[in-house]
Amino acid sequence: MAYSDGDRHTGVGFTDTSKKSYYVEYVYGFSHGNFSYFLTTQKVSPQSHSFESRLVRVHHDDTAFFSYTEVPLKCQQGMNTIFNLATAAQLGKVSDEAQNAHLFADGSEDEEKALYVSFVSTVRGGGTIVDETKGSALCSFSMKDVISAFTKAIRDCFNRESDARRATWIVEGAKCQRAKIAVDDNFFGSGINSFIEGGEAIAGQFIEQFKSQLTAVAVTTQNDAVIAVLGTNDGKVIKTKISNSRAEIGRASCRERV
């Protein structure tokens, strides 16, 4: 990431040590509100052999990148199966049933959108080697939850909460500093605590598990229903209707194939 206005150049780069071993893959990017978001897969830490998926966010007007923040994503079925590696994504509309059920209460832009992400599960201790026996999964993350998670991560850093930290692969040795600064959902960033790494993952709503590995996600509407069209690594196209039952608000979504 970089910015240039002719006379001034700023950007985000890894430390010399991290460049040699810290792997990051950018899967998908989108704009929402006053921020740009990037979906990544990367090591849990520079020293770890395990990978996870994260959302990276930067404010549109922040030419110094002080607002750069990372928060992990969590896609899980039941108690045991965790899908940790994102393969594709798209920002789309939430179902009318979800909105009517007051899952998204006030109808503002950030509450009418959700990020739909496909995941695979990796072999324990195997880096990015995919566990093909688990297939893949589709999870959704409401932008309401996403925005709240970023705000909490930033506040925790300024309050020096126990799980608050800064991305050491960008600013080596840096730690969160306590400061009395008002942090809201549109926080522009501060040089006091920049490049924040959220310690609490955003839990997605599990939608469905598939035998094949999902490699593409497209979300659209059809007759007022939200439809996910999914591509797989073995050449299949799957079309799934996404809906939410009033009885299952805040838990797993109900699904039906179209």
Sequence and secondary structure as in RCSB ss.txt:
>XXXX:A:sequence
MAYSDGDRHTGVGFTDTSKKSYYVEYVYGFSHGNFSYFLTTQKVSPQSHSFESRLVRVHHDDTAFFSYTEVPLKC
QQGMNTIFNLATAAQLGKVSDEAQNAHLFADGSEDEEKALYVSFVSTVRGGGTIVDETKGSALCSFSMKDVISAF
TKAIRDCFNRESDARRATWIVEGAKCQRAKIAVDDNFFGSGINSFIEGGEAIAGQFIEQFKSQLTAVAVTTQNDA
VIAVLGTNDGKVIKTKISNSRAEIGRASCRERV
>XXXX:A:secstr
 EEE SS EEE    HHHHTT  EEEEEEEEETTEEEEEEEEESSTT S EEEEEEEEETT TT TT EEEEEEE
EETTTEEE EEEEEEEEE  HHHHHTTSS S  GGGSEEEEEEEE B TTSTT B GGG EEEEEEEHHHHHHHH
HHHHHHHHTT TT EE TTTSTT           TT    SSS SEE SS EE EEEEEESS EEEEEEEEETTE
EEEEEEETTS EEEEEEE  GGGTTS  EEEE 
